[in-house]
Amino acid sequence: MKVEAQWKKAVKPSAPKPQHWRKLKFSSMDELQTPAYVGIVFHYRDNAENSGVDILERLHRTEESLSETLNTHACQSGRPDRLDLLDHFSKFPNEVAGNPLVVIQVNMFECGGLAIGLRISHKIGDMYTMAMFMNSWANMCQGNMHKIVRPSFELSSIFPPKESSFGSWPEPYIHIEKFVISTFRFDGKAISKLKARAAPDAPDSITDNLQPSRVEVVSALITRALKIGLTIPTNSYGNLYTVIAARFGGFMANESELGFKEVVNMMSEMVRNSKAGYAKVVDGEKLHSMVKDSLMDFTELVFTSEEHLIPFSSWRQFQLFKNDFGWGRLALVGLASVKFRLVCLIDDEDDEGIYAWATLKEDEMIPFKHDVEIQAFTS
């Protein structure tokens, strides 16, 4: 499919900002984050609700509401080295080479459908930030002002910036080989079956009668197929994350064969231990130190050539399928392309299953798609 760029336009906030909003600071958590872009694509079908509404009219309202949304989502304006809210936003769409904080592309199809692609610099926020922004934009487009959640930009006061608190992200993590992306849907029934396979009454299952999460059972299945106390506002913008590195020893090199429940157990234990550790944190300094240590562990794995890395990112519970611009329910939420191995887990439209968007090397994707268990549990 060939995509032609019809026009590019800079979109600015529709109103000037208060003086105290003109400059924003990175938090120490933002400083730890990779400078790469994180992206997502929202696909909308044409439907009966759009009858009589010209597609250009829909695009005009989309652009207009974007400008209005920027009035509340200040950090989406400007560029990384100069977060001046009076600077223009980002081009609509734009060249990533210009280093804008956000790039957006709207694609129109002959069938009447639309696709909105969005990438943001990971330095200013994570997928929770992106989900909050898209939800506000969609509600603004429909005129649902009362549903818009005003973001808080106070993370830099909770986690004050620390210059040079973390070195650079390793270059070897970005590969030059050709990567392909595919999606695999695990519906509610498949999730239930996977949880049953890791049930507490099984001999080698999770102890203490703790049920594995959807993310854990799906991550465990994919991993087997790829044998190669602090108060923070819920509407906070920025990065708040950690890295949990699970090592499976010779398993990934086919030196041994771990069962599905064993992999679930190992993942669940590491997640529980990580949660227990973070639950004891009562100040931003300690939390920053723990996240920094987790990133150091990750970069150590990256630089260790014998390790086979499969990063998983959970985008669950962000209600991504509820971003309604007035064109009806979303048809699909997808991952934008990346140049490294990555598996992103997204709730399906029913909030019962999971879409697993896997980016792998070309020669890895073929056997992965034909894995017996992947085929048995996906559609």
Secondary structure, DSSP 8 states (H G I E B T S, - for coil): ---------B---SS---GGGSB----HHHHHS-SSEEEEEEEE---GGGTT--HHHHHHHHHHHHHHHTTT-GGGSSBTTB-BTTS---BSS--GGG--SEEEEEEE-TTS-EEEEEEEETTT--HHHHHHHHHHHHHHHHT-GGG----B--HHHHS---TTSS----GGGS--S-EEEEEEEE-HHHHHHHHHHT-TTSTTS-STT----HHHHHHHHHHHH--------TTB-S----------GGGGGTSS---HHHHHHHHHHHHHHHHHHHHT--SHHHHHHHHHHHHHHHHHHHH-TT-----EEE-TTS-GGG---SS-SEEEEEE---SS-EEEEEE-TTSSSEEEEEEEEHHHHHHHHT-HHHHHH--
